[in-house]
Structure formats: structure tokens, C-alpha cells
Amino acid sequence: MSVWQVLIAERYSLVKPVGSGGMGRVWLARDEMLRREVAVKEVVPPDWMTAEERQLLRETTIREARAAAQLNHPNAVQIYDVVYTEGRPWIVMEYVPSRSLQEVVQQDGPLPVERVAQIGLSVLYALRAAHVAGVLHRDVKPHNVLIADDGRVVLTDFGLATFDGGDGAMTRAGLIMGSPQYVAPERAKDGISTVETDLWSLGATLFAAVEGHSPYARSTTMATLTALATAPPDPAPAPVRCARC
């Protein structure tokens, strides 16, 4: 069957995959009822999870998506629907033509401080709205900050930290870790998410946008977690000075 023939919940036609991670994949889809493009996130538990952990992941995803759907802010991706089909939850969201901040930095290089400050304010506004509504993001990182084609800055994956961009983990006890390079030290140690840990992750994200790498970039997850617990952030490289200046 062709991808575009797949219909989810008798309403959303999957068009093509536009992203994937350790806990699932994202599709560009068409809402056949409202005749508009949407993004649909499919939860796909990894093979190492037990049946109990898979069920916990499904329940947690639906519960948190429902909470995040209460948000209505221009700097936060809006969640339209949560459906359960084929034994998995699917999250229907606003589709934002964009590049992630991670892609922007990788393709264009580190950004000017002034631009990063503007991006940071937009993300901060989205986080403030979420925190007022009682929603913690738990996975703020450059991959989840979208720079839309029209210039809008949008934070995605609100309350959906079970979705992993590839460099995070969910422990076997069901603790959602997020992405180690952008996780606050106290969260990496105790697994407790707070408003403050979201803000720490935002700071690490802005550091990466300016410097081109996260403040605790290491070659392995264990090395990153060790650095978080024992080392100060990596210093910014010294500016290159002209010998004739």
C-alpha cells in the first residue's frame, strides 16, 4: 500500500515521513475533514521495552498530549488531536514548514548573539505559557526549536519528552531522560523535572546556537552525564586575533 493511502482514524492521510527518533516518527499528513496539512507523530516503542513499559509509554503519551493541547500560543506548536489506532497513540499537530535550530546551526553555522537572543525570548514566552498551564516541556533542545519559513520561532514537542531526537534515553524504569547534552544536572541525577530544569535546557540550547555545540558535548552519553555532574560548562573558544591588528 502506498504511504498516501494510509488513513489514520478515518481522517488523517499520511503523505510522507518528515522526521524520526528513538520513540517514533513524524509524518506530514492531510486532514481530510478540514482539508489542511498537519503533522502526525506516531509513537513506536523501541524493541528493548517490556510489554509493561510499552503500555506505560502509550498511557503517558496520551495523558501529556492532552495536557499540552490546552496551550494556545504563537510560539508553541499547537496540538489538534490525539487518536489511538493500530495499538499506538498518534499525536496530530500543527504543521510548520521550517528548519530546526539544530539544522540551521549545522547548515549555516553559529548564529549572531542578537538573533539568538530573539530566538531565546520567543522560546521563553512559549515556556512561560506552558508553565502557567502546568505543562513541563522536559526536552528543550535545538532539535525542538523550529525556525519557520515565515520567521516565526516555534517550540515543538510540548510535554512529549517521550519522543527522542536520537541522543536521549528513556530508562527501563520508565523515567524519561530527554537529551543528555541539554538536561539539567539535577534532572540527570534525580530524574525530577521542574520549571527550573526547563530553563536550564533553554540556556544550554542558546549556548549551542551561539557556539555551535552544546555546553557539555561529549562522545558518549555516559561521558556527557559525568561531565554534567562534575565539570563546568565548556569554555567558549578564544577569539582569533589578526596578527596585524
Backbone torsions as a table, in degrees:
resi	resn	phi	psi	omega
1	MET	NA	135.6	179.2
2	SER	-70.0	150.8	-176.9
3	VAL	-56.0	-43.4	-174.0
4	TRP	-72.8	-4.2	176.6
5	GLN	-91.8	-8.6	179.9
6	VAL	-76.3	125.0	-178.5
7	LEU	-117.1	121.9	-179.2
8	ILE	-98.6	129.0	178.4
9	ALA	55.0	30.6	178.0
10	GLU	57.1	27.6	-176.6
11	ARG	-145.1	-39.2	-171.2
12	TYR	-106.9	115.1	179.1
13	SER	-90.1	121.6	178.3
14	LEU	-74.6	130.1	-177.8
15	VAL	-100.0	-56.1	179.7
16	LYS	-162.7	152.3	175.4
17	PRO	-73.1	140.0	179.9
18	VAL	-124.0	-0.5	178.5
19	GLY	-177.6	159.4	178.8
20	SER	-154.6	161.2	179.4
21	GLY	-157.2	-170.4	-175.0
22	GLY	-67.7	-21.3	-176.9
23	MET	-114.5	5.8	179.4
24	GLY	162.3	-166.0	-179.5
25	ARG	-141.3	158.2	179.8
26	VAL	-114.2	135.6	-179.9
27	TRP	-116.7	143.0	161.4
28	LEU	-79.1	129.9	-176.4
29	ALA	-138.3	170.6	177.9
30	ARG	-121.5	126.9	173.8
31	ASP	-79.6	106.4	-174.1
32	GLU	-71.0	-22.4	179.5
33	MET	-77.4	-47.1	-178.2
34	LEU	-95.7	-6.3	177.0
35	ARG	56.3	57.2	177.8
36	ARG	-144.3	158.4	176.8
37	GLU	-78.7	141.2	176.2
38	VAL	-138.5	165.5	170.9
39	ALA	-104.9	135.5	-180.0
40	VAL	-122.4	123.2	179.8
41	LYS	-102.3	121.9	-179.3
42	GLU	-99.9	126.5	178.4
43	VAL	-86.6	121.3	178.9
44	VAL	-126.0	99.3	-179.2
45	PRO	-60.6	141.1	178.0
46	PRO	-67.8	159.5	-174.9
47	ASP	-62.9	-27.7	-174.7
48	TRP	-75.2	-10.4	-178.9
49	MET	-74.3	142.9	173.6
50	THR	-77.5	168.8	178.7
51	ALA	-60.2	-38.5	179.4
52	GLU	-66.0	-41.4	179.4
53	GLU	-67.3	-36.8	177.9
54	ARG	-63.5	-41.9	178.8
55	GLN	-66.0	-39.8	177.5
56	LEU	-62.1	-41.4	178.8
57	LEU	-61.5	-44.0	179.9
58	ARG	-62.2	-46.8	-178.1
59	GLU	-65.1	-42.0	-179.6
60	THR	-65.2	-41.5	-179.2
61	THR	-61.3	-46.4	-179.2
62	ILE	-66.3	-43.4	-179.2
63	ARG	-62.0	-44.6	-176.9
64	GLU	-73.9	-33.7	177.4
65	ALA	-65.4	-38.2	177.6
66	ARG	-63.9	-39.0	178.1
67	ALA	-67.0	-44.4	-178.7
68	ALA	-66.9	-25.9	-179.8
69	ALA	-66.0	-14.4	178.6
70	GLN	-74.6	-15.0	-178.3
71	LEU	-76.6	141.3	174.6
72	ASN	-142.7	89.7	-174.5
73	HIS	-142.9	139.2	-176.6
74	PRO	-63.8	-19.8	179.8
75	ASN	-100.9	12.0	177.2
76	ALA	-125.9	132.9	176.1
77	VAL	-62.3	130.1	-176.7
78	GLN	-86.3	135.2	175.5
79	ILE	-93.8	126.6	-176.6
80	TYR	-95.4	-35.4	-169.6
81	ASP	-160.4	155.7	171.4
82	VAL	-130.1	120.8	-179.7
83	VAL	-124.9	156.9	-178.6
84	TYR	-126.6	112.0	-178.2
85	THR	-148.7	154.9	-177.9
86	GLU	54.9	29.4	177.9
87	GLY	76.5	9.9	-177.6
88	ARG	-136.6	149.4	172.9
89	PRO	-78.9	144.7	176.4
90	TRP	-126.4	131.0	-177.6
91	ILE	-106.4	121.3	-178.6
92	VAL	-99.4	124.2	-172.9
93	MET	-132.1	168.0	171.0
94	GLU	-59.0	135.0	174.8
95	TYR	-93.6	124.3	-178.1
96	VAL	-118.1	105.1	173.8
97	PRO	-60.0	120.4	-168.8
98	SER	-170.0	175.7	162.9
99	ARG	-120.1	147.7	174.8
100	SER	-74.2	159.1	176.2
101	LEU	-59.4	-34.1	176.8
102	GLN	-60.8	-45.1	179.6
103	GLU	-66.4	-39.2	179.9
104	VAL	-61.0	-46.5	-178.9
105	VAL	-67.1	-40.6	179.8
106	GLN	-65.8	-38.6	-175.0
107	GLN	-87.6	-34.8	-174.4
108	ASP	-109.4	-12.0	-177.2
109	GLY	92.9	172.2	179.1
110	PRO	-54.8	148.8	-174.6
111	LEU	-97.1	156.8	175.7
112	PRO	-61.6	148.8	-177.7
113	VAL	-57.1	-40.6	-178.0
114	GLU	-62.0	-42.0	179.6
115	ARG	-67.4	-40.2	179.3
116	VAL	-64.9	-36.4	177.2
117	ALA	-62.7	-40.3	177.6
118	GLN	-63.9	-43.5	177.9
119	ILE	-62.1	-43.6	-179.4
120	GLY	-60.4	-40.9	178.7
121	LEU	-63.4	-41.6	179.6
122	SER	-62.6	-44.3	178.9
123	VAL	-66.2	-38.3	179.2
124	LEU	-62.6	-40.2	177.6
125	TYR	-61.2	-42.0	179.4
126	ALA	-65.2	-42.9	179.1
127	LEU	-64.9	-39.7	179.6
128	ARG	-61.8	-43.2	178.2
129	ALA	-62.3	-39.9	179.5
130	ALA	-66.4	-45.2	-177.8
131	HIS	-64.8	-37.7	176.2
132	VAL	-61.5	-35.2	179.7
133	ALA	-82.9	-0.3	179.3
134	GLY	82.7	19.1	-178.8
135	VAL	-107.8	125.2	173.3
136	LEU	-98.3	140.0	-179.2
137	HIS	-77.4	-54.8	174.9
138	ARG	75.9	0.4	177.9
139	ASP	-151.8	46.7	176.8
140	VAL	-71.1	124.9	-179.4
141	LYS	-164.2	165.1	-178.1
142	PRO	-57.3	-31.1	179.2
143	HIS	-63.0	-27.8	-174.8
144	ASN	-101.1	6.7	173.8
145	VAL	-105.5	116.0	-177.2
146	LEU	-98.6	133.8	172.7
147	ILE	-104.5	101.2	-173.1
148	ALA	-68.7	157.6	179.1
149	ASP	-60.1	-26.4	179.5
150	ASP	-91.3	6.3	177.1
151	GLY	95.9	-11.9	-179.8
152	ARG	-67.2	142.7	175.5
153	VAL	-101.8	126.2	-173.0
154	VAL	-132.2	130.0	175.1
155	LEU	-93.4	127.5	-177.5
156	THR	-113.6	172.9	-179.2
157	ASP	62.7	40.0	175.7
158	PHE	-63.8	125.7	177.1
159	GLY	66.5	9.8	-175.4
160	LEU	-116.3	45.7	-176.5
161	ALA	-66.8	-8.5	173.9
162	THR	-67.0	-20.8	175.1
163	PHE	-82.3	129.7	-171.3
164	ASP	-118.4	134.4	-179.6
165	GLY	-81.2	6.2	175.4
166	GLY	114.7	-21.2	-177.5
167	ASP	-117.1	19.4	178.9
168	GLY	-118.5	-170.3	-177.5
169	ALA	-156.4	154.6	169.8
170	MET	-119.7	121.8	-174.0
171	THR	-68.9	162.8	-178.3
172	ARG	-68.1	-18.0	176.3
173	ALA	-83.2	-1.7	178.3
174	GLY	95.3	7.1	-179.8
175	LEU	-81.1	124.2	-179.4
176	ILE	-84.9	120.6	-174.7
177	MET	-95.5	-28.8	-173.4
178	GLY	78.4	-150.9	-176.1
179	SER	-103.9	116.2	-171.6
180	PRO	-52.2	-38.7	-177.3
181	GLN	-65.1	-17.4	-176.6
182	TYR	-122.3	13.9	179.7
183	VAL	-93.9	135.1	178.6
184	ALA	-63.0	146.0	-177.8
185	PRO	-54.7	-42.6	-178.2
186	GLU	-67.5	-28.6	177.5
187	ARG	-76.0	-37.8	176.7
188	ALA	-63.6	-32.7	-177.9
189	LYS	-81.1	-48.1	-171.4
190	ASP	-108.7	-13.5	-179.6
191	GLY	74.6	16.5	-177.1
192	ILE	-98.3	125.3	179.1
193	SER	-97.6	136.2	179.0
194	THR	-142.0	174.0	173.1
195	VAL	-57.3	-41.3	-177.6
196	GLU	-64.4	-36.8	180.0
197	THR	-70.4	-33.0	173.2
198	ASP	-61.6	-43.3	-178.3
199	LEU	-68.4	-35.3	176.1
200	TRP	-61.6	-43.8	179.9
201	SER	-64.1	-35.7	175.6
202	LEU	-62.7	-43.8	178.0
203	GLY	-59.9	-42.6	178.3
204	ALA	-65.0	-35.4	178.4
205	THR	-65.5	-43.2	179.9
206	LEU	-69.0	-35.8	174.1
207	PHE	-56.6	-46.7	-178.6
208	ALA	-64.0	-35.8	-179.4
209	ALA	-67.1	-33.2	-179.4
210	VAL	-84.3	-41.7	-172.9
211	GLU	-94.8	-17.8	-179.9
212	GLY	90.8	0.8	177.6
213	HIS	-156.5	158.7	-179.8
214	SER	-72.1	160.9	-177.9
215	PRO	-70.1	-13.6	179.5
216	TYR	-131.9	45.7	-180.0
217	ALA	-72.0	121.3	177.0
218	ARG	-134.8	169.2	-173.7
219	SER	-77.3	-22.2	-179.5
220	THR	-134.3	161.0	177.7
221	THR	-61.5	-42.9	-179.1
222	MET	-63.3	-41.2	178.6
223	ALA	-64.7	-37.4	178.1
224	THR	-64.4	-46.6	-179.6
225	LEU	-64.2	-36.8	177.5
226	THR	-64.9	-43.1	178.7
227	ALA	-63.6	-39.8	177.8
228	LEU	-57.8	-39.0	-175.0
229	ALA	-82.9	-23.1	-168.9
230	THR	-127.6	-15.1	-170.9
231	ALA	-122.3	153.4	172.5
232	PRO	-74.3	165.6	177.4
233	PRO	-59.1	152.0	176.9
234	ASP	-60.3	135.4	178.1
235	PRO	-70.9	152.1	174.6
236	ALA	-68.5	144.8	179.0
237	PRO	-64.0	146.6	179.1
238	ALA	-66.3	141.5	179.4
239	PRO	-64.8	144.2	178.0
240	VAL	-81.9	123.9	-177.3
241	ARG	-104.9	141.6	178.1
242	CYS	-73.2	132.5	-177.3
243	ALA	-64.8	-23.2	-178.0
244	ARG	-94.7	-3.9	-176.7
245	CYS	-84.9	NA	NA
